[in-house]
Amino acid sequence: CKTNLEQEDIDKMIKDFNFPLSSETLIEKAKQFNVNAIELENLDGSMLAEDFQFIAPVVGPLGKDELLTAFTSFKAFEFVDGRANMFSYIIDPFQPNRVFMLGTPRGRFIGPLPGTNIAPKNDLYLGAPAASSLTFNEQGLITKYTIGYVLDRTVGNAGGLGGFYGLLYAFGAPLPFPEAQPYKPSWQYRVFSFLQGLSQKISKEELTTKQELWWHVIEIKFTFKVHNLMDFFISG
């Protein structure tokens, strides 16, 4: 099994895609778009296609009109002086009309939340490194904008969250729903992890193949029974 794509493989994949715009042109367009994209109220709508979609880990898909309506009048970033620090613009060899980008946002909080008297609990905004992407059509317009996909949730003070949710968490005023909070394992995963740990404590040398098979069957059945029981109580 081959692990890495060689540069000649990448070049061939991009060439075979036969897209009318060069990789260099797409990367330059992505950089141009990102000049204002960090401040969503300044988004350049002229660069968005009519079938445009905005997709973040939680938010979206939003269409062009939805995005522009939601953000052009929303002064979301007035309380922070920051930079997206975008870098590593690369072409996706599997979809060569798409540009992937990395960014590690940094900033300083300079005021209360817009429309409130809530002051920041931290001076600095230290975002986690995250990936974004822009997909272009043959006319050079953006058809898809993905943003805020965190690569390492242990970095910074944004609770491992990307985008605006991470910004609010670092500020000290996270939104009150699970998607805007730092990751916590579900009860199903905790049960599964417990059973996995328990199975590892049992010496495989002391089990016959048949006994080991039955242990895994019991482990799986127990996990699903607990899951079904919890679903019963939750659904009422």
Residue pairs with C-beta under 8 A, 6 or more apart in sequence:
5 13
5 93
9 93
10 93
13 93
13 94
13 96
14 23
14 91
14 93
14 96
17 95
17 96
17 97
19 96
19 97
19 138
20 138
21 29
21 97
21 136
21 138
21 140
23 91
23 96
25 140
26 91
26 97
26 99
26 136
27 89
27 91
27 99
29 47
29 99
29 134
29 136
29 140
30 89
30 99
30 101
30 134
31 86
31 89
32 47
33 44
33 47
33 134
33 142
34 84
34 86
34 101
36 42
36 43
36 44
37 43
37 84
37 145
37 147
38 77
38 82
38 83
38 84
38 105
39 76
39 77
40 67
40 71
40 74
40 76
40 77
41 71
41 72
41 73
41 74
41 75
41 76
41 77
43 67
43 68
43 71
43 72
45 64
45 68
47 141
47 142
48 64
48 67
48 68
48 141
48 142
49 64
49 137
49 139
49 141
49 142
49 143
50 64
51 143
52 63
52 64
52 67
52 141
52 142
52 143
52 144
52 145
53 60
53 61
53 62
53 63
53 143
53 144
53 145
54 60
54 61
54 62
54 63
54 66
54 67
54 144
54 145
54 147
55 61
55 62
55 144
55 145
55 146
56 146
56 147
56 148
56 162
56 163
57 148
57 149
57 150
57 162
57 163
58 165
58 179
58 180
59 163
62 70
75 114
76 114
76 164
77 167
78 111
78 114
79 109
79 110
79 111
79 112
79 113
79 114
79 120
79 171
80 107
80 108
80 109
80 110
80 125
80 167
80 171
81 107
81 108
81 109
81 110
82 105
82 106
82 107
82 108
82 125
83 105
83 106
83 107
84 103
84 105
85 103
85 104
85 105
85 106
86 101
86 102
86 103
86 132
87 101
87 102
87 103
88 100
88 101
88 102
89 99
89 100
89 101
90 99
90 100
90 101
91 98
91 99
91 100
92 98
92 99
92 100
92 133
95 135
97 135
97 136
97 137
97 138
98 133
98 134
98 135
98 136
98 144
99 133
99 134
99 135
99 136
100 131
100 132
100 133
101 131
101 132
101 133
101 134
102 129
102 130
102 131
102 132
102 151
103 129
103 130
103 132
104 127
104 128
104 129
104 130
104 155
104 156
105 125
105 127
105 130
105 167
106 124
106 125
106 126
106 127
107 124
107 125
107 127
108 123
108 124
108 125
109 120
109 122
109 123
109 124
109 125
109 171
112 118
112 119
112 120
113 171
113 173
118 173
120 171
120 172
121 171
121 172
121 173
122 157
122 170
122 171
122 172
124 157
124 170
125 157
125 158
125 167
125 170
125 171
126 155
126 156
126 157
126 158
126 170
127 156
127 158
127 162
127 166
127 167
127 170
128 150
128 151
128 152
128 153
128 154
128 155
128 156
128 158
128 160
128 161
128 162
128 166
129 150
129 151
129 152
129 155
130 147
130 148
130 149
130 150
130 151
130 162
130 163
131 146
131 149
131 151
132 145
132 146
132 147
132 148
132 149
133 144
133 145
133 146
134 142
134 144
134 145
135 142
135 143
135 144
135 145
136 142
136 143
137 143
147 162
147 163
148 162
148 163
148 165
148 166
149 162
150 160
150 161
150 162
150 166
153 159
153 160
153 161
153 182
153 183
154 160
156 166
156 170
157 169
157 170
158 166
158 167
158 169
158 170
159 166
159 169
159 170
159 174
159 181
159 182
160 166
160 182
160 183
161 169
161 180
161 181
161 182
165 174
165 175
165 179
165 180
168 174
168 175
168 180
169 180
169 181
169 182
174 180
174 181
178 184
185 193
187 230
188 223
188 226
188 227
188 230
191 222
191 223
191 226
191 227
192 223
195 219
195 222
195 223
196 219
199 215
199 216
199 219
202 215
204 212
207 215
